[in-house]
Amino acid sequence: MAMRESTNDSSTASARRVSLLRRHRDFRRLWTGETISVFGSRMGDVAVSFAAVIALGATPVQMGLLAAVRLVPKLLFSLVAGVWVDRVRRRPLMIGADLGRFALLATIPIAAMMGHLAMNFLYPVILAVGVLDLLFDVAYGAYLPSLVDAADVVEANGNLSASYAAAEVGGFALAGWLVQLLTAPYAIAVDAVSFIPSAIAIRSIEKSEASVGGRRNREGFYREALAGAKLVGADRRLYALTAANGLAALCYATFSTLYMLYVVDELRFSPGVLGMIFAVGGVSSFVTSLAATRVIGRLGEGRALALGAILQGIAWICVPAARGATMLAAALLIAQQLLGDAGGTVYMITASAIPQMIVPTNMLGRVRATIAFVSIAAMLAGAVTAGGAAELIGLRPLMYAGAVGLAATGLILASSPVWSVRASGASSPGSARLMQAD
């Protein structure tokens, strides 16, 4: 009887937290702005890849270089961004990053209109966008726990993930047809415009953000940058999470760099059909996001993280197994979208939530930046080597390697201290101490 009452109390508390979050006006503003922005970004990501492959005739090496220029600024500036985010208010940084990305991406359709669009034009634009992406992502991840209660962090990430998934459904599907109707450079204009309402929504948040820190000397700046890395190294859960994220990022970069080349050049699917297939993944992610809080609550964040990676890796095998633009190949691509995006959504939610649950708020920017630094370095290595290796041994073997490697990442997590992480056993954000896993 006591156990049943405890369970009922827990369910009631959980329902109350969800209800409060849905009535959280400031979070809804952040949520709305991000949904609009991500909708455009999903279209923009697909359109940039289509622009490179179809409009500009990019080679595997050029696609690898395009992926690399997204990552180089993040690798160089991630630790610096972490210190900056922990020193100043995070909301103005996000607003500035939104406006900057609007201005940069708007140059792509303008260049196409003037007949100057080329791969050498895309590289610096995407590089600069990568810097602002980094700044926004680090600031956003550190800002969220200050906007919602600690008990709502996983739910908040789940709600945001649902928005990303909904945007993926419409963004990917619409992008494919817009590329076919308008050409890729003009589809990118939608991505650029989407950052304006995102900035407006974030600006409208009413909850004041506490000021942090003041000016410090240069020596102190570098010491602060290293503090995040030291904290990651001192906690076995953060260390294992960072290492696993690095391996997953290496596999993802290898797989994703070659994906568009494989489905367009090898399988010969049209952009419109691919856009509809990509949208299936968005549906899967959306449904998974809605159920994520309950699933992750039952499994625990650590177990959900590992199982998500395993499921996504297994699903990825479907892509290189496809042959030609046939119904069977389309079914395999759809299966990858359904299962892979479900696993990836669970992984994304838990990978974001675990540091937010166990890291002190004043260190969260630097810890997230350290984790990002390792992941970006791995992604850069994968992007740089994938193009050249594909020309030597082919696209299919490398895509198989990426899929198997991601599944292996999940197995590594299952044997690490991360496996035992649960929200009930983690210290809350703002705590000065990191608790060891059970």
Sine and cosine of phi, psi and omega as CSV:
sin_phi,cos_phi,sin_psi,cos_psi,sin_omega,cos_omega
0.00,0.00,-0.71,0.71,0.01,-1.00
-0.89,0.46,-0.62,0.78,0.00,-1.00
-0.91,0.41,-0.64,0.77,0.00,-1.00
-0.91,0.42,-0.67,0.75,0.02,-1.00
-0.90,0.44,-0.63,0.77,0.03,-1.00
-0.89,0.46,-0.65,0.76,0.01,-1.00
-0.91,0.41,-0.68,0.74,0.01,-1.00
-0.90,0.44,-0.66,0.76,0.04,-1.00
-0.88,0.47,-0.66,0.75,0.00,-1.00
-0.90,0.44,-0.67,0.74,0.00,-1.00
-0.91,0.42,-0.65,0.76,0.01,-1.00
-0.90,0.44,-0.68,0.73,0.02,-1.00
-0.89,0.45,-0.65,0.76,0.02,-1.00
-0.89,0.46,-0.70,0.72,0.01,-1.00
-0.89,0.45,-0.62,0.78,0.01,-1.00
-0.90,0.44,-0.65,0.76,0.00,-1.00
-0.90,0.44,-0.69,0.73,0.02,-1.00
-0.88,0.48,-0.71,0.71,-0.02,-1.00
-0.88,0.48,-0.69,0.73,0.02,-1.00
-0.89,0.46,-0.64,0.77,-0.03,-1.00
-0.91,0.41,-0.61,0.79,0.00,-1.00
-0.94,0.35,-0.41,0.91,0.04,-1.00
-1.00,-0.06,0.08,1.00,-0.05,-1.00
-0.98,0.20,0.98,-0.21,-0.13,-0.99
-0.87,0.49,-0.71,0.70,-0.03,-1.00
-0.91,0.41,-0.63,0.78,0.04,-1.00
-0.91,0.41,-0.62,0.79,0.05,-1.00
-0.87,0.49,-0.58,0.81,0.04,-1.00
-0.92,0.39,-0.71,0.71,0.07,-1.00
-0.88,0.48,-0.68,0.74,-0.01,-1.00
-0.88,0.47,-0.73,0.68,-0.01,-1.00
-0.89,0.45,-0.74,0.68,0.01,-1.00
-0.87,0.50,-0.68,0.73,0.00,-1.00
-0.92,0.38,-0.60,0.80,0.02,-1.00
-0.88,0.48,-0.71,0.70,0.02,-1.00
-0.89,0.45,-0.73,0.69,-0.04,-1.00
-0.90,0.44,-0.70,0.71,-0.03,-1.00
-0.93,0.37,-0.56,0.83,0.08,-1.00
-0.84,0.55,-0.74,0.68,0.04,-1.00
-0.92,0.40,-0.63,0.78,-0.03,-1.00
-0.91,0.42,-0.63,0.77,0.04,-1.00
-0.87,0.50,-0.67,0.74,0.06,-1.00
-0.90,0.43,-0.68,0.73,-0.04,-1.00
-0.91,0.42,-0.66,0.75,0.01,-1.00
-0.87,0.49,-0.73,0.69,0.02,-1.00
-0.91,0.41,-0.68,0.74,-0.05,-1.00
-0.91,0.42,-0.62,0.79,0.04,-1.00
-0.90,0.44,-0.68,0.73,0.02,-1.00
-0.90,0.43,-0.69,0.73,0.04,-1.00
-0.90,0.43,-0.62,0.79,0.01,-1.00
-0.88,0.48,-0.67,0.74,0.00,-1.00
-0.93,0.37,-0.71,0.70,-0.09,-1.00
-0.97,0.24,-0.73,0.68,-0.13,-0.99
-1.00,-0.02,-0.81,0.58,-0.10,-1.00
-0.95,0.30,-0.60,0.80,-0.09,-1.00
-0.95,-0.32,-0.03,1.00,0.07,-1.00
0.87,0.49,0.69,0.72,-0.06,-1.00
-0.90,0.43,0.59,-0.80,0.08,-1.00
-1.00,0.02,0.19,-0.98,0.08,-1.00
-0.83,0.56,-0.62,0.78,0.01,-1.00
-0.90,0.43,-0.67,0.74,0.01,-1.00
-0.92,0.40,-0.59,0.81,0.06,-1.00
-0.92,0.40,-0.61,0.79,0.07,-1.00
-0.90,0.44,-0.65,0.76,0.02,-1.00
-0.92,0.39,-0.62,0.78,0.04,-1.00
-0.89,0.46,-0.66,0.75,0.06,-1.00
-0.91,0.41,-0.59,0.81,-0.03,-1.00
-0.92,0.39,-0.64,0.77,-0.05,-1.00
-0.92,0.38,-0.34,0.94,0.12,-0.99
-0.94,0.33,-0.45,0.89,-0.17,-0.99
-0.98,-0.17,-0.49,0.87,-0.07,-1.00
-0.83,0.56,-0.76,0.65,0.00,-1.00
-0.89,0.45,-0.56,0.83,0.01,-1.00
-0.92,0.39,-0.61,0.79,0.03,-1.00
-0.92,0.39,-0.67,0.74,-0.06,-1.00
-0.95,0.30,-0.56,0.83,-0.18,-0.98
-0.91,-0.42,0.07,1.00,-0.09,-1.00
-0.89,0.46,-0.71,0.70,-0.01,-1.00
-0.92,0.39,-0.62,0.78,0.05,-1.00
-0.90,0.44,-0.68,0.74,0.01,-1.00
-0.88,0.47,-0.60,0.80,0.02,-1.00
-0.88,0.47,-0.68,0.73,0.03,-1.00
-0.91,0.42,-0.70,0.71,-0.01,-1.00
-0.86,0.51,-0.72,0.70,-0.02,-1.00
-0.89,0.46,-0.58,0.82,0.01,-1.00
-0.98,0.19,-0.19,0.98,-0.03,-1.00
-0.99,-0.13,-0.45,0.89,-0.13,-0.99
-0.82,-0.57,0.10,-0.99,0.09,-1.00
-0.92,0.40,0.67,-0.74,-0.13,-0.99
-1.00,0.09,-0.49,0.87,-0.06,-1.00
-0.90,0.44,-0.72,0.69,0.05,-1.00
-0.86,0.50,-0.55,0.84,0.05,-1.00
-0.90,0.44,-0.67,0.74,0.00,-1.00
-0.91,0.42,-0.66,0.75,0.02,-1.00
-0.89,0.46,-0.72,0.70,0.02,-1.00
-0.88,0.47,-0.64,0.77,0.02,-1.00
-0.90,0.43,-0.63,0.77,0.05,-1.00
-0.88,0.48,-0.74,0.67,-0.03,-1.00
-0.91,0.42,-0.62,0.78,0.02,-1.00
-0.91,0.42,-0.65,0.76,0.01,-1.00
-0.92,0.39,-0.58,0.81,0.09,-1.00
-0.85,0.53,-0.76,0.65,-0.06,-1.00
-0.90,0.44,-0.65,0.76,-0.04,-1.00
-0.94,0.35,-0.75,0.66,-0.06,-1.00
-0.93,0.37,-0.45,0.89,0.04,-1.00
-0.90,0.43,-0.35,0.94,0.00,-1.00
-0.95,0.31,-0.37,0.93,-0.05,-1.00
-0.93,0.36,-0.81,0.59,0.06,-1.00
-0.90,0.44,-0.51,0.86,0.05,-1.00
-0.91,0.42,-0.69,0.72,0.03,-1.00
-0.89,0.46,-0.64,0.77,0.03,-1.00
-0.90,0.44,-0.64,0.77,0.01,-1.00
-0.89,0.46,-0.56,0.83,-0.03,-1.00
-1.00,-0.01,-0.01,1.00,0.03,-1.00
0.98,0.20,0.37,0.93,-0.04,-1.00
-0.94,-0.35,0.10,0.99,-0.05,-1.00
-0.96,0.29,0.77,-0.63,0.02,-1.00
-0.44,-0.90,0.21,-0.98,0.02,-1.00
-0.86,0.52,-0.62,0.79,0.01,-1.00
-0.92,0.40,-0.34,0.94,0.11,-0.99
-0.99,0.14,-0.64,0.77,-0.03,-1.00
-0.90,0.44,-0.64,0.77,-0.10,-0.99
-0.81,0.58,-0.82,0.57,-0.04,-1.00
-0.92,0.40,-0.54,0.84,0.02,-1.00
-0.91,0.41,-0.74,0.67,-0.01,-1.00
-0.92,0.40,-0.56,0.83,0.05,-1.00
-0.88,0.48,-0.73,0.68,0.00,-1.00
-0.91,0.41,-0.62,0.78,0.06,-1.00
-0.88,0.47,-0.59,0.81,0.02,-1.00
-0.88,0.48,-0.61,0.79,0.05,-1.00
-0.88,0.47,-0.72,0.69,-0.03,-1.00
-0.95,0.32,-0.56,0.83,0.10,-0.99
-0.86,0.51,-0.72,0.70,0.01,-1.00
-0.86,0.51,-0.76,0.65,-0.04,-1.00
-0.87,0.49,-0.69,0.73,0.00,-1.00
-0.91,0.42,-0.73,0.69,-0.08,-1.00
-0.90,0.44,-0.69,0.73,0.00,-1.00
-0.92,0.40,-0.70,0.72,-0.01,-1.00
-0.91,0.42,-0.65,0.76,-0.03,-1.00
-0.90,0.43,-0.73,0.68,-0.01,-1.00
-0.89,0.45,-0.55,0.84,0.03,-1.00
-0.99,0.17,-0.43,0.90,-0.04,-1.00
-0.98,0.20,-0.60,0.80,-0.12,-0.99
-0.81,0.59,-0.73,0.69,-0.01,-1.00
-0.90,0.43,-0.32,0.95,0.05,-1.00
-1.00,0.09,-0.22,0.97,-0.02,-1.00
-1.00,-0.08,-0.57,0.82,-0.02,-1.00
-0.87,-0.49,0.28,-0.96,0.03,-1.00
-0.93,0.37,0.41,-0.91,-0.02,-1.00
-0.85,0.52,-0.60,0.80,-0.02,-1.00
-0.93,0.38,-0.29,0.96,-0.05,-1.00
-0.98,-0.21,0.10,0.99,-0.09,-1.00
-0.89,0.46,-0.73,0.68,0.00,-1.00
-0.90,0.44,-0.69,0.73,0.03,-1.00
-0.88,0.48,-0.64,0.77,0.01,-1.00
-0.90,0.44,-0.71,0.71,0.05,-1.00
-0.90,0.44,-0.59,0.81,0.04,-1.00
-0.91,0.41,-0.67,0.74,0.04,-1.00
-0.89,0.45,-0.68,0.73,0.04,-1.00
-0.91,0.42,-0.62,0.78,0.04,-1.00
-0.90,0.44,-0.60,0.80,0.06,-1.00
-0.89,0.46,-0.63,0.78,0.05,-1.00
-0.91,0.42,-0.66,0.75,0.04,-1.00
-0.86,0.50,-0.67,0.75,-0.02,-1.00
-0.92,0.40,-0.68,0.73,0.03,-1.00
-0.88,0.47,-0.64,0.77,0.04,-1.00
-0.91,0.41,-0.58,0.82,0.01,-1.00
-0.91,0.42,-0.64,0.77,0.01,-1.00
-0.85,0.53,-0.82,0.57,-0.03,-1.00
-0.97,0.25,-0.64,0.77,-0.08,-1.00
-0.91,0.42,-0.75,0.67,-0.01,-1.00
-0.91,0.41,-0.70,0.72,-0.02,-1.00
-0.90,0.44,-0.73,0.69,-0.02,-1.00
-0.93,0.38,-0.58,0.81,-0.01,-1.00
-0.87,0.49,-0.70,0.71,-0.02,-1.00
-0.86,0.51,-0.69,0.72,-0.02,-1.00
-0.97,0.26,-0.58,0.82,0.05,-1.00
-0.90,0.43,-0.63,0.77,0.05,-1.00
-0.88,0.48,-0.65,0.76,-0.01,-1.00
-0.93,0.36,-0.60,0.80,-0.07,-1.00
-1.00,0.06,-0.67,0.74,-0.14,-0.99
-0.95,-0.32,-0.24,0.97,-0.18,-0.98
0.99,0.16,0.44,-0.90,-0.17,-0.99
-0.86,0.52,-0.71,0.71,-0.08,-1.00
-0.84,0.54,-0.57,0.82,-0.04,-1.00
-0.98,0.19,-0.42,0.91,0.12,-0.99
-0.92,0.39,-0.50,0.87,0.02,-1.00
-0.90,0.43,-0.45,0.90,0.01,-1.00
-0.87,0.50,-0.54,0.84,0.03,-1.00
-0.90,0.43,-0.64,0.77,0.06,-1.00
-0.87,0.49,-0.71,0.70,-0.03,-1.00
-0.87,0.50,-0.73,0.68,-0.06,-1.00
-0.91,0.42,-0.51,0.86,-0.08,-1.00
-0.89,0.45,-0.39,0.92,-0.03,-1.00
-0.96,0.29,-0.32,0.95,0.01,-1.00
-0.93,0.38,-0.82,0.58,0.05,-1.00
-0.89,0.45,-0.48,0.88,0.07,-1.00
-0.88,0.47,-0.72,0.69,0.02,-1.00
-0.89,0.45,-0.65,0.76,0.00,-1.00
-0.90,0.43,-0.68,0.74,-0.02,-1.00
-0.91,0.42,-0.68,0.73,0.01,-1.00
-0.92,0.40,-0.61,0.79,0.03,-1.00
-0.90,0.44,-0.49,0.87,-0.08,-1.00
-0.99,0.15,-0.08,1.00,0.03,-1.00
-0.88,0.48,0.77,-0.64,-0.13,-0.99
-1.00,0.03,-0.51,0.86,-0.06,-1.00
-0.89,0.45,0.82,-0.57,-0.02,-1.00
-0.96,0.30,0.55,-0.83,-0.01,-1.00
-0.97,-0.24,0.80,-0.60,-0.04,-1.00
-0.91,0.42,0.64,-0.77,0.06,-1.00
-0.95,0.31,0.49,-0.87,-0.01,-1.00
-0.76,-0.65,0.65,-0.76,0.16,-0.99
0.81,0.58,0.15,-0.99,0.09,-1.00
-0.74,-0.67,-0.29,-0.96,0.03,-1.00
-0.95,0.32,0.64,-0.77,0.04,-1.00
-0.73,-0.68,0.30,-0.95,-0.05,-1.00
-0.97,0.26,0.17,-0.99,-0.09,-1.00
-0.91,0.42,-0.63,0.77,0.01,-1.00
-0.88,0.47,-0.65,0.76,0.04,-1.00
-0.90,0.44,-0.55,0.83,0.00,-1.00
-0.88,0.48,-0.76,0.65,-0.01,-1.00
-0.92,0.39,-0.57,0.82,0.04,-1.00
-0.90,0.44,-0.64,0.77,0.06,-1.00
-0.91,0.42,-0.63,0.77,0.00,-1.00
-0.88,0.48,-0.62,0.78,-0.01,-1.00
-0.97,0.23,-0.33,0.94,-0.03,-1.00
-0.89,0.46,-0.60,0.80,0.04,-1.00
-0.89,0.45,-0.68,0.73,0.02,-1.00
-0.90,0.43,-0.63,0.77,0.01,-1.00
-0.91,0.42,-0.62,0.78,0.01,-1.00
-0.92,0.40,-0.64,0.77,0.06,-1.00
-0.89,0.46,-0.67,0.74,0.00,-1.00
-0.94,0.35,-0.42,0.91,-0.06,-1.00
-0.99,0.12,-0.38,0.93,-0.03,-1.00
-0.95,-0.31,0.85,-0.52,-0.10,-0.99
-0.90,0.44,-0.52,0.86,0.02,-1.00
-0.93,0.36,-0.74,0.68,0.02,-1.00
-0.90,0.44,-0.61,0.79,0.01,-1.00
-0.89,0.45,-0.73,0.68,0.00,-1.00
-0.91,0.42,-0.65,0.76,0.02,-1.00
-0.89,0.47,-0.68,0.73,-0.02,-1.00
-0.91,0.42,-0.69,0.72,0.01,-1.00
-0.90,0.44,-0.68,0.73,0.01,-1.00
-0.91,0.42,-0.66,0.75,0.06,-1.00
-0.87,0.50,-0.60,0.80,0.03,-1.00
-0.89,0.45,-0.73,0.68,0.02,-1.00
-0.91,0.42,-0.66,0.75,0.03,-1.00
-0.89,0.46,-0.63,0.78,0.02,-1.00
-0.91,0.41,-0.63,0.78,0.05,-1.00
-0.87,0.49,-0.72,0.69,0.00,-1.00
-0.92,0.40,-0.67,0.74,-0.01,-1.00
-0.89,0.46,-0.69,0.72,-0.02,-1.00
-0.89,0.45,-0.68,0.74,0.02,-1.00
-0.87,0.49,-0.72,0.69,-0.06,-1.00
-0.94,0.35,-0.76,0.65,-0.11,-0.99
-0.95,0.31,-0.52,0.85,0.02,-1.00
-0.88,0.47,-0.56,0.83,-0.07,-1.00
-0.99,-0.13,-0.20,0.98,-0.14,-0.99
-0.85,0.52,-0.79,0.61,-0.08,-1.00
-0.90,0.43,-0.63,0.78,0.06,-1.00
-0.87,0.49,-0.65,0.76,-0.06,-1.00
-0.93,0.38,-0.74,0.67,-0.08,-1.00
-0.97,0.25,-0.42,0.91,0.01,-1.00
-1.00,0.00,-0.79,0.61,-0.10,-0.99
-0.99,0.11,-0.62,0.79,-0.04,-1.00
-1.00,0.07,-0.77,0.64,-0.06,-1.00
-1.00,0.08,-0.41,0.91,0.07,-1.00
0.93,0.36,0.58,0.81,0.12,-0.99
-0.99,0.17,0.52,-0.85,0.03,-1.00
-0.99,0.16,0.41,-0.91,0.01,-1.00
-0.83,0.55,-0.63,0.77,-0.01,-1.00
-0.89,0.45,-0.70,0.71,0.02,-1.00
-0.91,0.42,-0.68,0.73,0.01,-1.00
-0.89,0.46,-0.63,0.78,0.03,-1.00
-0.87,0.50,-0.65,0.76,0.03,-1.00
-0.93,0.37,-0.61,0.79,0.05,-1.00
-0.91,0.42,-0.68,0.73,0.02,-1.00
-0.87,0.49,-0.57,0.82,-0.03,-1.00
-0.90,0.43,-0.48,0.88,0.03,-1.00
-0.87,0.50,-0.63,0.78,0.05,-1.00
-0.89,0.46,-0.58,0.82,0.05,-1.00
-0.90,0.43,-0.65,0.76,0.05,-1.00
-0.88,0.48,-0.71,0.71,0.02,-1.00
-0.87,0.50,-0.71,0.71,0.00,-1.00
-0.90,0.44,-0.63,0.77,-0.02,-1.00
-0.90,0.44,-0.75,0.66,0.00,-1.00
-0.89,0.46,-0.68,0.73,0.02,-1.00
-0.89,0.46,-0.64,0.76,0.00,-1.00
-0.89,0.47,-0.63,0.78,0.00,-1.00
-0.91,0.42,-0.54,0.84,-0.02,-1.00
-1.00,-0.09,-0.05,1.00,-0.17,-0.99
-0.88,0.47,-0.69,0.72,-0.05,-1.00
-0.86,0.51,-0.69,0.72,0.00,-1.00
-0.93,0.37,-0.71,0.71,-0.02,-1.00
-0.90,0.43,-0.74,0.67,-0.02,-1.00
-0.91,0.41,-0.58,0.82,0.03,-1.00
-0.89,0.46,-0.60,0.80,0.00,-1.00
-0.97,0.23,-0.67,0.74,-0.04,-1.00
-0.98,0.20,-0.58,0.82,-0.21,-0.98
0.99,-0.11,0.55,-0.83,-0.08,-1.00
-0.86,0.50,-0.67,0.75,-0.04,-1.00
-0.90,0.43,-0.72,0.69,0.01,-1.00
-0.91,0.41,-0.65,0.76,0.01,-1.00
-0.88,0.47,-0.63,0.77,0.02,-1.00
-0.87,0.50,-0.76,0.65,-0.04,-1.00
-0.91,0.42,-0.71,0.70,-0.03,-1.00
-0.92,0.38,-0.55,0.84,0.07,-1.00
-0.89,0.46,-0.67,0.74,0.02,-1.00
-0.91,0.42,-0.66,0.76,0.00,-1.00
-0.89,0.45,-0.72,0.69,-0.01,-1.00
-0.89,0.46,-0.69,0.73,-0.01,-1.00
-0.91,0.42,-0.66,0.75,0.01,-1.00
-0.88,0.47,-0.69,0.73,0.03,-1.00
-0.89,0.46,-0.66,0.75,-0.02,-1.00
-0.91,0.42,-0.59,0.81,-0.02,-1.00
-0.86,0.50,-0.45,0.89,-0.02,-1.00
-0.86,0.50,-0.43,0.90,-0.01,-1.00
-0.88,0.48,-0.52,0.85,-0.11,-0.99
-0.93,0.36,-0.84,0.55,0.02,-1.00
-0.92,0.38,-0.26,0.97,0.05,-1.00
-0.97,0.25,-0.28,0.96,-0.02,-1.00
-0.96,0.27,0.54,-0.84,0.01,-1.00
-0.70,-0.72,0.88,-0.47,0.08,-1.00
0.95,0.31,0.18,-0.98,-0.01,-1.00
-1.00,0.07,0.88,0.47,-0.06,-1.00
-0.96,-0.29,0.15,-0.99,0.06,-1.00
-0.90,0.44,-0.62,0.78,0.02,-1.00
-0.90,0.44,-0.68,0.74,0.02,-1.00
-0.89,0.45,-0.67,0.74,0.04,-1.00
-0.89,0.46,-0.64,0.77,0.02,-1.00
-0.90,0.44,-0.63,0.78,0.02,-1.00
-0.92,0.40,-0.66,0.75,0.03,-1.00
-0.91,0.42,-0.62,0.78,0.04,-1.00
-0.92,0.40,-0.66,0.75,0.04,-1.00
-0.87,0.49,-0.65,0.76,0.04,-1.00
-0.90,0.45,-0.64,0.77,0.02,-1.00
-0.92,0.40,-0.68,0.73,-0.04,-1.00
-0.91,0.41,-0.81,0.58,-0.08,-1.00
-0.98,0.17,-0.66,0.75,-0.05,-1.00
-0.92,0.39,-0.66,0.75,0.00,-1.00
-0.95,0.32,-0.50,0.87,0.08,-1.00
-0.90,0.43,-0.75,0.66,0.03,-1.00
-0.90,0.44,-0.65,0.76,0.00,-1.00
-0.91,0.42,-0.58,0.82,0.03,-1.00
-0.91,0.42,-0.71,0.71,0.04,-1.00
-0.88,0.48,-0.68,0.74,0.01,-1.00
-0.89,0.46,-0.72,0.70,-0.05,-1.00
-0.89,0.46,-0.70,0.71,-0.02,-1.00
-0.89,0.45,-0.74,0.67,-0.06,-1.00
-0.96,0.29,-0.59,0.81,0.02,-1.00
-0.90,0.43,-0.53,0.85,0.06,-1.00
-0.98,0.22,-0.63,0.78,-0.11,-0.99
-0.96,0.28,-0.58,0.81,-0.10,-1.00
-0.86,0.51,-0.78,0.63,0.07,-1.00
-0.89,0.45,-0.58,0.81,0.01,-1.00
-0.91,0.42,-0.46,0.89,-0.01,-1.00
-0.99,0.14,-0.54,0.84,-0.21,-0.98
-0.91,-0.42,-0.10,0.99,-0.06,-1.00
-0.97,-0.24,0.70,-0.71,0.08,-1.00
-0.82,0.57,0.63,-0.78,-0.10,-0.99
-0.84,0.55,-0.64,0.77,-0.06,-1.00
-0.96,0.28,-0.11,0.99,0.05,-1.00
-0.93,-0.36,-0.08,1.00,-0.19,-0.98
-0.90,0.43,-0.62,0.78,0.02,-1.00
-0.87,0.49,-0.70,0.71,-0.04,-1.00
-0.95,0.32,-0.60,0.80,0.04,-1.00
-0.92,0.40,-0.71,0.71,0.03,-1.00
-0.89,0.46,-0.60,0.80,0.03,-1.00
-0.92,0.39,-0.61,0.79,0.04,-1.00
-0.90,0.43,-0.72,0.70,0.05,-1.00
-0.87,0.49,-0.67,0.74,0.02,-1.00
-0.90,0.43,-0.62,0.78,-0.01,-1.00
-0.85,0.52,-0.73,0.69,0.00,-1.00
-0.90,0.43,-0.70,0.72,-0.01,-1.00
-0.90,0.43,-0.66,0.75,-0.03,-1.00
-0.93,0.38,-0.65,0.76,0.05,-1.00
-0.86,0.51,-0.66,0.75,0.02,-1.00
-0.93,0.38,-0.66,0.75,0.03,-1.00
-0.90,0.44,-0.64,0.77,0.02,-1.00
-0.89,0.46,-0.69,0.73,0.03,-1.00
-0.88,0.48,-0.67,0.74,0.01,-1.00
-0.92,0.40,-0.67,0.74,-0.02,-1.00
-0.92,0.39,-0.66,0.75,-0.04,-1.00
-0.93,0.37,-0.65,0.76,-0.07,-1.00
-0.99,0.10,-0.42,0.91,-0.09,-1.00
-0.89,0.46,-0.71,0.70,-0.04,-1.00
-0.89,0.46,-0.76,0.65,0.00,-1.00
-0.91,0.41,-0.65,0.76,0.00,-1.00
-0.91,0.41,-0.57,0.82,0.00,-1.00
-0.91,0.42,-0.57,0.82,0.03,-1.00
-0.95,0.32,-0.36,0.93,0.01,-1.00
-1.00,0.02,-0.70,0.71,-0.12,-0.99
-0.88,-0.48,-0.08,1.00,0.04,-1.00
0.98,-0.19,0.33,-0.95,-0.04,-1.00
-0.95,0.32,-0.69,0.72,-0.16,-0.99
-0.87,0.49,-0.75,0.66,-0.02,-1.00
-0.86,0.50,-0.62,0.78,-0.01,-1.00
-0.94,0.35,-0.58,0.82,0.02,-1.00
-0.94,0.35,-0.58,0.81,0.12,-0.99
-0.88,0.47,-0.68,0.73,-0.01,-1.00
-0.88,0.47,-0.66,0.75,0.03,-1.00
-0.89,0.46,-0.65,0.76,-0.01,-1.00
-0.92,0.40,-0.73,0.69,0.00,-1.00
-0.90,0.43,-0.63,0.78,0.00,-1.00
-0.90,0.44,-0.62,0.79,0.00,-1.00
-0.93,0.36,-0.66,0.75,0.06,-1.00
-0.88,0.48,-0.63,0.78,0.03,-1.00
-0.90,0.44,-0.52,0.85,0.06,-1.00
-0.86,0.52,-0.68,0.73,0.03,-1.00
-0.89,0.46,-0.63,0.77,0.02,-1.00
-0.91,0.41,-0.60,0.80,0.04,-1.00
-0.90,0.43,-0.69,0.72,0.04,-1.00
-0.88,0.48,-0.60,0.80,-0.03,-1.00
-0.91,0.42,-0.40,0.92,0.00,-1.00
-0.98,-0.20,0.18,0.98,-0.05,-1.00
-0.94,-0.34,0.16,-0.99,0.05,-1.00
-0.89,0.46,-0.32,0.95,0.02,-1.00
-0.88,0.48,-0.52,0.85,-0.04,-1.00
-0.81,0.58,-0.51,0.86,-0.07,-1.00
-1.00,-0.03,-0.01,1.00,-0.07,-1.00
-0.95,0.32,0.79,-0.62,0.11,-0.99
-0.69,-0.72,0.45,-0.89,0.00,-1.00
-0.87,0.50,-0.57,0.82,-0.04,-1.00
-0.94,0.35,-0.34,0.94,-0.04,-1.00
-0.94,-0.35,0.13,0.99,-0.03,-1.00
-0.99,-0.16,0.51,-0.86,0.09,-1.00
-0.96,0.28,0.48,-0.88,-0.05,-1.00
-0.98,0.18,0.43,-0.90,0.09,-1.00
-0.83,0.55,0.66,-0.75,-0.01,-1.00
0.99,-0.15,-0.22,0.98,0.06,-1.00
-0.94,0.34,0.54,-0.84,-0.01,-1.00
-1.00,0.08,-0.07,1.00,-0.11,-0.99
-0.78,-0.63,0.60,-0.80,0.09,-1.00
-0.98,-0.18,0.81,-0.58,-0.01,-1.00
-0.99,0.13,0.57,-0.82,0.06,-1.00
-0.98,0.21,0.48,-0.88,0.01,-1.00
-0.91,0.41,0.44,-0.90,0.01,-1.00
-0.92,0.40,0.00,0.00,0.00,0.00
